[in-house]
Amino acid sequence: MSALSRRTLLGATSAAAFLAALPFARTALAAAVAATAPKNPLRVVCIDYATLDMMRLWGLEDRIAGSAALTSVPFLAPLPAGLPVTGGLKDAPLEKIAALKPDLIVITGRLARLEKEIGAIAPVLLITPDQQNGALASYGTNLLTVASLFGKADAANALIDEAKKRVAAIRERAAGKSAAVLMANEGRIGMLAPQGRCSMISAEMGFANVVPPRKGPGPKKGGPKPDAEAIAKANRKTLEDLKRLNPEYVFVLNKDIAVGRTPVTDYRAIFGAEWDALPAVKAGRATELSHAAWYLGEGGPTAMNLMLADIEKAVGIR
């Protein structure tokens, strides 16, 4: 048996085992639900796209008292007419939120630093994906967490089962295949490690990330931005690494597009003909991801559908 066929067989076997092992996500519910979250809340402020997505899908729009703006999240737009907007995912205008008289406020990790202040207005539920310990399991836990408040456990379980089956099918196709995941951000183009952003592509979908796992803490946020020379040097290194590592698949996440920022990093223009000459690109195996879904909306069912569809298309399932 060839090495490739052995890998493919192992991938199919591991996909079945993977599918069977995932129900542990459901047992994590008790730990994930905030103890103070009220059951059956009638006025929910969603500063979290995933919860907004769930509530709309489950016919609970009339309970949404306010929402973060959907400026760069086209797959959830438009908001219901007249619905108050609180700002962005990182914004917490306390007076504006208090004026909405919520009985529950749902936030993401981007506002965790203000959880105490927001909690003085109403109970707070923190919903955030856990990339390092399993984005798919985290998706299930978060679905069930929100569903438990509204008696929607059956609907949540159906979504979890569908996602698990689709991921298992991707795993079979991805067995033995290498991949690079790029992120473009303000002129910089880098390769992402298996942990963190887009970790589902390797950890759950089964691609072998050509970048080794990161050791130690990740890069610190908020430091000084590199100058043009440093950016050009780093981008050149990314291109040389791509040529050297020669991944069979390339996935591109553009943060600029995801957050609605201009100018948008054009990696094709930066890399030029050398990008087009990469074997994965020449073979049609370079895929632009649904940027806002992967960067901002992950954790919601509509975003998950887009994320899975991106990879299904890349491996020829659809």
C-alpha positions in Angstrom: 0.0 0.0 0.0 1.4 3.4 -0.9 2.2 6.1 1.7 -0.6 8.2 0.4 -3.2 5.5 0.5 -2.2 4.6 4.0 -2.6 8.2 5.1 -5.9 8.3 3.3 -7.1 5.1 5.1 -5.9 6.4 8.4 -7.7 9.7 7.8 -11.0 8.0 7.0 -10.6 5.9 10.2 -9.7 8.8 12.3 -12.6 10.8 10.9 -15.0 8.1 12.1 -13.3 8.1 15.5 -13.4 11.9 15.6 -17.1 12.0 14.8 -17.8 9.5 17.6 -15.7 11.4 20.2 -17.2 14.8 19.8 -20.2 14.5 22.1 -18.0 15.6 25.0 -18.8 19.1 23.9 -22.3 18.7 25.3 -21.1 17.7 28.7 -19.3 21.0 29.0 -22.5 23.0 29.1 -22.8 23.3 32.9 -19.4 24.9 33.2 -20.0 27.2 30.3 -23.3 28.8 31.4 -22.9 31.8 33.6 -24.5 31.1 36.9 -26.4 34.4 36.9 -27.8 34.2 33.4 -31.6 34.4 33.7 -33.7 31.8 32.0 -36.0 32.8 29.2 -34.8 36.5 29.0 -37.1 38.9 27.2 -34.7 41.8 26.6 -31.2 40.6 25.4 -28.5 43.0 24.2 -26.2 41.1 21.8 -22.7 42.5 21.7 -21.8 39.1 20.1 -22.5 38.1 16.6 -22.8 34.4 17.4 -25.7 34.9 19.9 -27.4 37.3 17.5 -27.1 34.7 14.8 -28.6 32.0 17.0 -31.5 34.1 18.3 -32.5 35.1 14.8 -32.3 31.6 13.5 -34.5 30.3 16.4 -37.2 33.0 15.9 -36.3 35.1 18.9 -35.8 38.4 17.2 -38.5 40.0 19.3 -36.3 39.4 22.3 -33.2 41.3 21.0 -33.2 44.7 22.6 -30.0 45.9 21.0 -27.1 44.7 19.0 -23.5 45.4 17.9 -23.4 47.0 14.4 -23.1 44.7 11.4 -20.9 47.0 9.4 -18.6 44.3 8.2 -20.7 41.2 8.7 -22.8 41.0 5.5 -24.0 37.5 6.2 -26.1 38.7 9.2 -27.2 42.0 7.7 -29.6 43.7 7.9 -30.6 44.2 11.5 -34.4 44.4 12.1 -35.6 47.9 11.4 -35.4 50.2 14.3 -33.2 47.9 16.5 -30.9 50.0 18.6 -27.2 49.6 17.8 -24.7 49.7 20.7 -21.5 50.1 18.6 -18.9 47.5 17.7 -17.8 44.3 19.3 -15.2 46.2 21.3 -17.6 49.0 22.3 -19.6 49.2 25.6 -21.3 52.5 25.9 -22.7 51.9 29.3 -25.4 54.6 29.4 -26.7 53.5 26.0 -26.8 49.9 27.0 -28.5 50.7 30.4 -31.1 52.7 28.6 -32.2 49.6 26.7 -33.2 48.0 30.1 -31.8 44.6 29.3 -32.3 41.5 31.5 -29.2 39.9 29.8 -26.2 41.2 28.0 -24.1 38.8 25.9 -20.5 39.8 25.1 -17.5 38.2 23.5 -13.9 38.0 24.8 -13.2 41.4 23.2 -15.2 43.0 26.1 -14.2 40.7 28.9 -12.1 43.5 30.4 -15.3 45.4 31.1 -17.4 42.5 32.3 -17.7 43.9 35.8 -18.9 47.4 34.6 -21.3 45.9 32.1 -22.5 43.4 34.8 -23.6 46.4 36.9 -26.4 47.0 34.4 -27.6 43.4 34.0 -26.4 39.8 34.1 -23.6 39.1 31.6 -23.0 36.0 29.5 -19.6 35.7 28.0 -19.6 33.7 24.7 -16.2 33.2 23.0 -14.7 30.4 20.9 -12.0 28.3 22.4 -9.5 27.9 19.6 -6.8 26.1 21.5 -9.0 23.4 23.0 -11.2 22.8 20.0 -13.2 25.3 18.0 -15.9 22.7 17.0 -16.4 21.5 20.6 -16.5 25.2 21.7 -19.1 25.9 19.0 -21.3 23.1 20.4 -20.9 24.3 24.0 -21.8 27.9 23.1 -24.8 26.8 21.1 -26.1 24.8 24.0 -25.3 27.5 26.4 -27.5 30.0 24.6 -30.1 27.3 23.7 -30.5 26.4 27.4 -31.8 29.9 28.1 -34.6 29.6 25.7 -35.5 25.9 25.6 -33.9 25.4 22.2 -31.7 22.4 23.1 -33.1 20.2 20.3 -32.4 22.9 17.7 -28.9 23.3 19.0 -28.2 19.6 19.0 -29.4 19.3 15.4 -26.9 22.1 14.4 -24.1 20.3 16.3 -24.8 17.0 14.6 -24.8 18.6 11.2 -21.5 20.3 11.8 -19.9 17.2 13.1 -20.9 15.2 10.1 -19.6 17.8 7.7 -16.3 18.1 9.5 -15.9 14.4 9.5 -16.4 14.3 5.7 -13.8 17.1 5.2 -11.4 15.1 7.4 -11.6 12.2 5.0 -10.7 14.4 2.1 -8.0 16.2 4.0 -6.2 13.1 5.3 -2.5 13.3 4.5 -2.8 16.8 2.9 -0.6 19.7 4.0 -1.9 23.3 4.2 -0.8 26.8 4.9 -3.2 29.3 6.5 -2.3 33.0 5.7 -3.6 36.1 7.3 -3.4 39.5 5.6 -3.4 42.5 7.9 -2.6 46.1 7.1 0.0 45.2 4.4 1.5 42.3 6.3 1.0 38.7 5.2 1.9 35.9 7.6 1.4 32.2 8.1 -0.7 31.2 11.1 0.4 28.5 13.5 -2.0 25.5 14.2 -3.2 27.0 17.4 -5.4 30.1 17.6 -7.1 31.7 14.6 -8.4 29.2 12.0 -7.2 26.3 14.2 -10.2 24.3 13.1 -8.6 23.7 9.7 -5.9 21.6 11.2 -7.1 20.5 14.6 -10.6 19.4 13.6 -10.6 19.2 9.8 -7.4 17.3 9.6 -5.0 19.2 7.4 -1.4 19.1 8.4 -0.4 22.7 8.9 3.1 23.3 7.5 3.8 25.7 10.3 4.9 23.9 13.5 2.9 24.4 16.7 3.9 27.6 18.5 5.9 27.1 21.7 5.2 29.5 24.5 2.8 32.5 24.6 1.6 34.0 21.3 2.7 37.4 20.1 1.7 40.4 22.2 -1.0 42.7 20.9 -0.8 46.5 20.8 2.9 46.9 20.1 4.3 49.5 17.6 3.4 48.8 14.0 6.4 47.8 11.8 7.5 50.2 9.2 7.3 49.6 5.4 10.8 48.1 5.2 10.0 45.6 8.0 6.7 44.7 6.4 8.3 44.1 3.0 11.0 41.9 4.6 8.5 39.9 6.6 6.3 39.4 3.5 9.3 38.2 1.5 10.0 35.7 4.2 6.4 34.5 4.1 6.7 34.0 0.3 10.0 32.1 0.6 8.5 29.9 3.4 5.6 29.1 1.1 7.9 28.1 -1.7 10.1 26.0 0.6 7.3 24.3 2.5 5.2 23.8 -0.6 1.7 23.2 1.0 -0.8 21.3 -1.1 -3.5 23.8 0.0 -3.4 27.5 0.9 -6.2 29.2 2.8 -6.2 33.0 3.1 -8.0 35.1 5.8 -8.0 38.8 5.1 -8.5 40.7 8.3 -8.8 44.0 6.4 -11.9 42.7 4.6 -13.2 41.1 7.8 -13.2 44.3 9.8 -14.2 46.6 6.9 -10.9 48.4 6.9 -9.2 50.2 4.0 -6.8 49.9 2.3 -7.3 46.1 1.9 -4.1 44.1 1.7 -3.8 42.7 -1.8 -1.5 39.7 -1.3 -1.7 38.9 -5.0 -0.2 42.3 -5.9 2.4 42.0 -3.2 3.6 38.6 -4.2 3.0 39.1 -7.9 4.0 36.3 -10.4 5.7 34.3 -7.6 2.3 33.8 -6.0 0.8 32.6 -9.3 3.7 30.1 -9.6 3.1 28.4 -6.3 2.1 24.8 -7.0 -1.1 25.1 -4.8 -2.1 28.2 -6.7 -1.4 26.7 -10.1 -3.5 23.7 -9.2 -6.4 25.8 -8.0 -6.0 24.8 -4.4 -5.7 28.4 -3.0 -8.9 29.4 -1.2 -10.0 32.8 0.1 -12.0 32.2 3.3 -15.3 33.9 4.1 -13.3 36.6 6.0 -15.9 38.0 8.4 -17.2 34.6 9.3 -13.8 33.3 10.3 -12.6 36.5 12.0 -15.8 38.0 13.6 -18.7 35.6 13.3 -17.2 32.3 14.3 -19.4 30.5 16.8 -22.7 31.3 15.1 -24.6 28.8 12.9 -24.6 31.0 9.8 -20.9 31.7 10.2 -20.2 28.0 10.8 -22.1 27.1 7.6 -19.9 29.5 5.6 -16.7 28.3 7.2 -17.5 24.6 6.5 -18.6 25.5 2.9 -15.3 27.2 2.3 -13.3 24.1 3.1 -15.9 21.7 1.5 -15.4 23.7 -1.8 -11.6 23.5 -1.4 -11.6 19.7 -1.1 -14.2 19.1 -3.8 -17.2 18.2 -1.6 -19.3 21.0 -3.2 
